Each structure stands twice: as C-alpha cells, then as structure tokens.
Amino acid sequence: MNQRDKSTKFDIIIIGGGAAGLMAAALLSESGKKVLVLEKMRQAGLKLRITGKGRCNLTNTFDQETFLSHCSNGTNYLKTAFLSFSNKDTIKTFESWGLPLVEERGSRVFPKSGKSLDVFLTLLSRIEKTNKVRLFCNKAVEQLLIENKQIKGVRCQDKEVFYADKVLLCCGGESYPATGSNGDGIRLAKLSNHKITPTMPALVGIRTKRAHPERLQNYTIRNVEVKILDKNDNILEKDFGDIYLDEYGLAGPTILRLNRKIAERLYKGEKLFVSVDMKPKLSKEQLRKEIVKVLQERMGQSVESVVRAWLPKELVEDYKHWLKRRKEEYKSLNQRVGNADFILEYLKSNKDEIIGDMGWHEAIVTKGGVDLTEVDCNSMQSKRVKGLFFSGEVLDFDGDTGGFNLQIAFSTAFLAAKSMCK
Ligand SMILES: Cc1cc2nc3c(=O)[nH]c(=O)nc-3n(C[C@H](O)[C@H](O)[C@H](O)COP(=O)(O)OP(=O)(O)OC[C@H]3O[C@@H](n4cnc5c(N)ncnc54)[C@H](O)[C@@H]3O)c2cc1C
C-alpha cells in the first residue's frame, strides 16, 4: 500500500455530517475504529442547528408504543432500532456527555440552554475527543464504490477516493435543501440498485386556493379544529390546535401534523379541502343563536362591528375578503344567504380547496426514501450491498413534530454504529 492509500483507508466512512452521521461518529469515537465523516457543506450539522426554531427538540419522553404510533411506515421495523437506543437513552447519553436537558409541554425534550447549537457542539466535542474520527467538510460524495456486492469506498465530487469496508449512508432526505440534504443520499442508494419509495415533502404548510391578505402573514389563530375533506365532504383527518395564516395558504403545528397524514394523497393529486372551525366548543345551533342575537342588537351597524363580537380586529379584513368572494359564488348559484349564515360559515366551516403544499424548501421532513425491505432492521445493513449501512431521513421513515424525527435519526444511527463495530 503506498502512502496515499494509507491516508485514504478507514475502517468506517460516514457520508453526511447531520444528526444521524454526527451521532454515529460520536458513538464510534471510542470504538477504536478509524472513522471518516464526509460532509458536503462548508460546515456539518447545518440542519441540526436550526431544529426546533433554534432550540432543538431532540427527543421526547413518550413510551415506546406512543412513540412508534407517531412514526409512519415500518413501526415494527423501527422497533428494533428504538429498542436498542430509545428516547430515554438519548436523554441519558446527552446528559452524560455534559448537556443538561429539560422536558417541556407535550413531553418534548430540549437542551436546558435553549440552544440547538449546544446539541451540535456536544456531538462535535465527543467526535474530537479521541482523534479517531476525522471530519472533512466540503466533501460531497458522488459515487459508492462497490465490487462483487461489497462496499469498498466512496468517490467525492472532487474525484478524491476514500476506502473502507463499511460505509454508513446518512445524507438525509430532500427537505430544506439549503442545509445540504438535497436528495444525494437517495440518488446514491438508487444508483446502487436499492428500491426507493417515492419521496414527497411532509410536515409542511398547505397552499389553498384562497389567498390571505399579505399583512396577515403568520397571524396565529388559536384552538381551532381543522378537518381535511375529500371531494364528497367526507372527513379524512381532523386535528385541534393552532394554525398560522399564510399569504398562500395555511401553516402552523396543526396543519403540519395534518399535512404529514395527507402528503401521499396530495402527491397522487387527489382533490382535497381544508375546513377550519374557529369555535369548536359551540355547536352550529348554539353559535347561530348567538349570531342572530348580536345581529339584532347591532342592527344597522357595519359588518366590522358585528363580526368583532367573535373575531379579533386582524381577522375582520380576512372576513371581508372571504365574504366578497362567497357572496359572488352564492349569486352565481342564484342562492340567497342571510348575514347570519355567512358569519356562521366563516366561523364554523370555513372551507377552502387545497392546491398543494409549500414544497421542499419549507418541509420539515421527507416522506419516502430508501425502501425498508432493502435494509435489515436488526443491523441497518443493506440487503443488496454488504458493508453498506443506512440511518436517518434517507430511509423511508418519518415522524410527527415533537422530537420524533431526530430520535429516529439517533436510534438508527446507534444501531448502524453498533453493527459496524462487529
Ligand atoms: C427547520 C427544521 C426544523 C426541525 N426541527 C426538528 C426538531 O426540533 N425535532 C426533530 O425531531 N426533528 C426536527 N427536524 C427534522 C430533523 O432535523 C431531521 O429529520 C434530521 O436532521 C435528519 O437527520 P439526518 O442525519 O438523516 O439528515 P440531515 O440532518 O439532513 O443530515 C444530512 C447531512 O448529509 C449531508 N450530505 C448530503 N449529501 C451529501 C453528500 N453527497 N456527501 C456528503 N454529505 C452529504 C448534508 O449536507 C447534511 O449535513 C427539523 C427539520 C427542519 C428542516
């Protein structure tokens, strides 16, 4: 072996210095193995650093059954990884590495400092501790080197080649491409003959036919019930919580959760509608009575002053926009609708057509990815290429908001790291 061969030969290569790659490297740092992490971007962990709005909801405290019920696809499959490194292990591990954590509302766990950067720095300090792991940034892997169905190494975009008999592919999915995860991992898996489940953005806002006034961008409406309806008005999904108005549609935690459940229907082009109930605690009859009473009391007053009985002043403008359009629609149908019906409809069943989602640039997670039948769930090793392992979002897993996705990355990284040491 010449000098160059020596410097490019490692026991394990990790492709991608994101949540999964950094966790695997941190865990491997004391294994005695010579590990190389190749990260495409100028810095590692760019996505990790913006998670949880800069606070990083790195896991949660749900029991196994509840945890898995929030993760789609392969709940059984994920069980092995989760059992080998659960949310409790994540908490224990980070605390033992010197990062105090805190549990907040909804069983969500954050660093006590409130800074996602501290999660990244904790992983980095573990990696740097033993000199066994090297992290190269600005190194985009463009090819997996495979001979006789055995991984041999990787070739980077700058043509540099690194060798190892074990390679962990954890380049993430396609969401938030500005952080580096732009689908390379999925392409590399496909090129090495792995079946791919179609990918689509998930945990992302929805675009609706009706625009909202620009100045209401990010306006939050709290405690609403949101339903997703099919073209026959059947309820497909419903959820309760807060929504944000967006110039092009709706966003916010409730919409994100619902979007994850309807992503596949949207992908298939199904006609779907969203209906918002701003007064879920009142029945239609109760609310109608209230509306009729206020209309009588405020007879002769402007629309603004009447609807102010239920709406904050910011939403009155939205109501006026909506009312104008709705009146025209009823007129074209030759239907006469009274003021009470309009107010009732806006408050109780404000329905709009969903025309898509806000896309990869805003999606929190990727639905789809490397098909789970291609990967052994007990080791995270490819069934097609010996020595090739997978972890994180590149796989066909996704979870709800609330620390599920990072925990999936950590659990699968742990299992892959453990298997690669054998
Ligand atoms: C805005 C936002 C907020 C989020 N907040 C949370 C949260 O609070 N809690 C939670 O659980 N989840 C959250 N998530 C989801 C979570 O961040 C991801 O699911 C998780 O980071 C996936 O980890 P990963 O390692 O698989 O992929 P990533 O973290 O995306 O890492 C993949 C890495 O691979 C690198 N890479 C890509 N291609 C190549 C290549 N060809 N060669 C070398 N390197 C490459 C990328 O640059 C990247 O650094 C959030 C996501 C977003 C976008």
The ligand as a MOL file (V3000), in Angstrom:
LIG
                    3D

  0  0  0     0  0            999 V3000
M  V30 BEGIN CTAB
M  V30 COUNTS 53 58 0 0 0
M  V30 BEGIN ATOM
M  V30 1 C -36.4420 23.6720 10.0690 0
M  V30 2 C -36.4090 22.2870 10.6330 0
M  V30 3 C -36.6290 22.0980 11.9910 0
M  V30 4 C -36.6360 20.8010 12.5260 0
M  V30 5 N -36.8180 20.6540 13.8620 0
M  V30 6 C -36.8330 19.3980 14.3980 0
M  V30 7 C -36.9600 19.2170 15.7910 0
M  V30 8 O -36.9970 20.1650 16.5800 0
M  V30 9 N -37.0340 17.9340 16.2580 0
M  V30 10 C -36.9410 16.8460 15.4250 0
M  V30 11 O -37.0110 15.7090 15.9060 0
M  V30 12 N -36.7360 16.9990 14.1060 0
M  V30 13 C -36.6720 18.2460 13.5670 0
M  V30 14 N -36.4530 18.4030 12.2290 0
M  V30 15 C -36.1820 17.1960 11.3940 0
M  V30 16 C -34.7350 16.7150 11.6190 0
M  V30 17 O -33.8630 17.8240 11.6050 0
M  V30 18 C -34.2990 15.7190 10.5560 0
M  V30 19 O -35.2350 14.6690 10.4740 0
M  V30 20 C -32.9150 15.1660 10.8790 0
M  V30 21 O -31.9640 16.2020 10.8550 0
M  V30 22 C -32.4990 14.0700 9.9030 0
M  V30 23 O -31.1790 13.7000 10.1980 0
M  V30 24 P -30.2260 13.1000 9.0690 0
M  V30 25 O -28.8810 12.9960 9.6700 0
M  V30 26 O -30.8530 11.9130 8.4840 0
M  V30 27 O -30.2100 14.2010 7.9350 0
M  V30 28 P -29.5900 15.6900 7.9760 0
M  V30 29 O -29.6090 16.2130 9.3510 0
M  V30 30 O -30.2880 16.4180 6.8990 0
M  V30 31 O -28.0700 15.4680 7.5840 0
M  V30 32 C -27.6450 15.0050 6.3300 0
M  V30 33 C -26.2520 15.5380 6.0490 0
M  V30 34 O -25.7240 14.9100 4.8940 0
M  V30 35 C -25.0260 15.8880 4.1380 0
M  V30 36 N -24.9400 15.4280 2.7480 0
M  V30 37 C -25.9430 15.3960 1.8220 0
M  V30 38 N -25.4810 14.9150 0.6690 0
M  V30 39 C -24.1740 14.6280 0.8500 0
M  V30 40 C -23.1490 14.1030 0.0160 0
M  V30 41 N -23.3820 13.8090 -1.2830 0
M  V30 42 N -21.8970 13.9510 0.5150 0
M  V30 43 C -21.6320 14.2760 1.8190 0
M  V30 44 N -22.5610 14.7820 2.6500 0
M  V30 45 C -23.8190 14.9560 2.1720 0
M  V30 46 C -25.8630 17.1360 4.3060 0
M  V30 47 O -25.1390 18.2960 3.9860 0
M  V30 48 C -26.2450 17.0350 5.7740 0
M  V30 49 O -25.3220 17.6740 6.6180 0
M  V30 50 C -36.4230 19.6810 11.6730 0
M  V30 51 C -36.1830 19.8740 10.3220 0
M  V30 52 C -36.1740 21.1600 9.7970 0
M  V30 53 C -35.9120 21.3530 8.3300 0
M  V30 END ATOM
M  V30 BEGIN BOND
M  V30 1 1 1 2
M  V30 2 1 2 3
M  V30 3 2 2 52
M  V30 4 2 3 4
M  V30 5 1 4 5
M  V30 6 1 4 50
M  V30 7 2 5 6
M  V30 8 1 6 7
M  V30 9 1 6 13
M  V30 10 2 7 8
M  V30 11 1 7 9
M  V30 12 1 9 10
M  V30 13 2 10 11
M  V30 14 1 10 12
M  V30 15 2 12 13
M  V30 16 1 13 14
M  V30 17 1 14 15
M  V30 18 1 14 50
M  V30 19 1 15 16
M  V30 20 1 16 17
M  V30 21 1 16 18
M  V30 22 1 18 19
M  V30 23 1 18 20
M  V30 24 1 20 21
M  V30 25 1 20 22
M  V30 26 1 22 23
M  V30 27 1 23 24
M  V30 28 2 24 25
M  V30 29 1 24 26
M  V30 30 1 24 27
M  V30 31 1 27 28
M  V30 32 2 28 29
M  V30 33 1 28 30
M  V30 34 1 28 31
M  V30 35 1 31 32
M  V30 36 1 32 33
M  V30 37 1 33 34
M  V30 38 1 33 48
M  V30 39 1 34 35
M  V30 40 1 35 36
M  V30 41 1 35 46
M  V30 42 1 36 37
M  V30 43 1 36 45
M  V30 44 2 37 38
M  V30 45 1 38 39
M  V30 46 1 39 40
M  V30 47 2 39 45
M  V30 48 1 40 41
M  V30 49 2 40 42
M  V30 50 1 42 43
M  V30 51 2 43 44
M  V30 52 1 44 45
M  V30 53 1 46 47
M  V30 54 1 46 48
M  V30 55 1 48 49
M  V30 56 2 50 51
M  V30 57 1 51 52
M  V30 58 1 52 53
M  V30 END BOND
M  V30 END CTAB
M  END
